[in-house]
Amino acid sequence: MSQERERLKLILKENSILVGKFKLSSGKESNYYIDARLTTLHPEGVYLVGRIFLDAISKNSEIQAVGGPTMGADPIVGSILTLSHQNGRPLRGFLVRKEEKQHGTGKLIEGNLRSGDKVAIVEDVATTGGSILKAIDTAEDAGAIVKKVLVIVDREEGARKTLEDRGYEFFSIFRIGELLL
């Protein structure tokens, strides 16, 4: 395991794994919750996520933009964009809202997504893949071509299979079993 991945694992375990009774966005109940924002809003945590994701994204030189569902993806996208600029191959970023804004431009997508862009979708945690699929559908409706989906933690409750069955390459830094040890 790379030093970066090992360090990120420690940060996640210290900050983001909560034990108790929780209702997930999928509607399921769980005896643990991964509040990955406590890691992606941690200076070293978001840096490590950005580095690992950018490395995975860079393996597909076609990718022009990175985005995902707002809240979970926000700090991740910012980190990747900053690091891509530093690396001399800047990517563009976008965020997908849960619903259209009720004021201003009324957009569902904020940022720099262009029709025809080949994109990576990022998210902090994947359970069933529902929120990721909504973001994918929205990006594709805007003309994007989704090439890869990246998550920090795969809860191993169907997201990988659902996304791969739809033809998307799926990458997770961790599977939940690696964090609950």
C-alpha positions in Angstrom: 0.0 0.0 0.0 1.4 3.4 -0.9 2.3 5.8 1.9 -0.3 8.2 0.7 -3.1 5.6 0.8 -1.9 4.3 4.2 -1.9 7.9 5.6 -5.4 8.5 4.2 -6.6 5.3 5.8 -5.5 6.6 9.2 -7.2 10.0 8.7 -10.4 8.3 7.6 -10.4 5.9 10.6 -9.6 8.7 13.1 -12.1 11.3 11.7 -14.8 9.7 9.5 -15.9 6.3 10.8 -18.8 6.8 13.2 -20.5 3.9 15.1 -24.1 4.0 16.1 -27.5 3.8 14.3 -27.7 5.7 11.1 -30.1 6.1 8.1 -28.2 6.3 4.8 -29.1 8.4 1.8 -30.1 5.1 0.1 -32.8 4.7 2.8 -31.0 1.7 4.4 -30.0 1.6 8.1 -26.5 1.0 9.2 -24.6 0.5 12.5 -21.8 2.7 11.1 -21.6 5.9 9.1 -18.8 7.3 7.0 -18.7 11.0 7.3 -16.1 11.4 4.7 -16.5 15.2 4.7 -14.6 15.2 8.0 -11.7 13.9 5.9 -12.2 15.9 2.7 -12.4 19.1 4.8 -9.2 18.1 6.6 -6.2 19.8 4.9 -4.1 16.6 4.6 -7.1 14.4 3.9 -8.4 16.4 0.9 -4.8 16.7 -0.5 -4.3 12.9 -0.3 -7.7 12.2 -1.9 -6.9 14.7 -4.7 -3.5 13.1 -5.3 -4.8 9.5 -5.4 -7.8 10.5 -7.6 -5.7 12.6 -10.0 -3.3 9.7 -10.4 -6.2 7.4 -11.3 -7.8 10.0 -13.6 -4.4 10.7 -15.4 -4.3 7.1 -16.6 -7.1 8.1 -19.0 -5.6 11.1 -20.9 -9.0 11.7 -22.6 -10.6 13.1 -19.4 -11.1 16.9 -19.6 -13.3 17.6 -16.6 -14.1 16.2 -13.2 -17.3 16.7 -11.2 -19.9 15.0 -9.0 -22.9 15.4 -6.8 -22.7 18.5 -4.6 -21.7 18.3 -1.0 -19.7 15.0 -1.2 -17.8 16.0 -4.4 -17.2 19.7 -3.7 -13.9 19.6 -1.8 -12.7 16.6 -3.9 -13.2 18.5 -7.1 -11.4 21.5 -5.8 -8.4 19.5 -4.7 -8.2 17.7 -8.0 -8.4 20.9 -10.0 -5.7 22.6 -8.0 -3.4 19.6 -8.3 -4.1 19.2 -12.0 -3.1 22.9 -12.5 0.1 22.3 -10.6 0.9 19.3 -12.7 0.6 21.3 -15.9 -2.5 19.4 -17.2 -5.4 21.4 -15.8 -8.8 19.9 -15.8 -12.1 21.8 -15.6 -14.6 21.2 -12.8 -18.3 21.1 -12.3 -20.8 20.2 -9.6 -24.3 18.6 -9.9 -27.1 19.9 -7.8 -29.8 17.7 -6.3 -32.4 19.9 -7.9 -32.5 23.0 -10.1 -31.8 26.3 -8.5 -35.0 28.2 -7.9 -33.4 31.6 -8.6 -30.8 33.1 -10.9 -29.9 30.8 -13.8 -31.8 27.8 -12.5 -28.9 25.5 -13.3 -28.6 21.9 -12.3 -24.9 21.9 -13.2 -22.5 24.5 -11.8 -19.1 25.1 -13.2 -17.2 24.4 -16.4 -18.8 21.4 -18.1 -19.0 21.5 -21.9 -21.0 19.3 -24.2 -18.7 16.6 -25.6 -16.4 16.7 -22.5 -15.0 13.3 -21.4 -15.4 13.4 -17.7 -14.7 11.6 -14.4 -17.4 11.6 -11.7 -16.2 11.7 -8.1 -18.0 11.1 -4.8 -16.9 10.5 -1.2 -18.9 7.3 -0.4 -20.8 4.9 -2.6 -23.5 2.6 -1.2 -26.0 1.7 -3.9 -24.8 4.3 -6.4 -28.0 6.2 -6.6 -26.6 9.7 -6.1 -23.8 8.9 -8.5 -26.2 7.7 -11.2 -28.2 10.9 -10.8 -25.1 13.0 -11.3 -24.0 10.8 -14.3 -27.5 11.2 -15.9 -27.4 14.9 -15.4 -23.9 15.2 -16.9 -24.8 13.0 -19.8 -28.0 15.0 -20.4 -25.7 18.0 -20.7 -23.7 16.2 -23.4 -20.8 14.9 -21.3 -19.3 11.4 -21.8 -18.6 9.8 -18.5 -15.4 7.7 -18.6 -14.7 6.9 -15.0 -16.3 7.0 -11.5 -14.1 7.4 -8.5 -15.1 7.2 -4.8 -13.1 7.3 -1.6 -15.0 4.5 0.1 -17.1 1.7 -1.5 -19.6 0.4 1.2 -19.8 -2.7 -1.0 -23.6 -2.6 -1.1 -24.1 -2.7 -4.9 -22.7 0.6 -6.3 -19.7 -1.0 -8.1 -21.9 -3.6 -9.8 -24.6 -1.1 -10.7 -22.1 1.3 -12.3 -20.0 -1.4 -14.0 -23.2 -3.0 -15.4 -23.9 0.4 -17.0 -20.5 0.4 -18.5 -18.6 2.8 -16.2 -15.1 2.1 -15.0 -15.3 2.2 -11.2 -12.4 3.0 -8.9 -12.4 3.1 -5.1 -9.5 4.0 -2.8 -11.0 1.8 -0.1 -13.6 -0.9 0.4 -15.4 -0.6 3.7 -13.9 -3.9 5.0 -10.5 -2.3 4.9 -11.6 0.5 7.2 -13.7 -1.4 9.7 -10.8 -3.7 10.8 
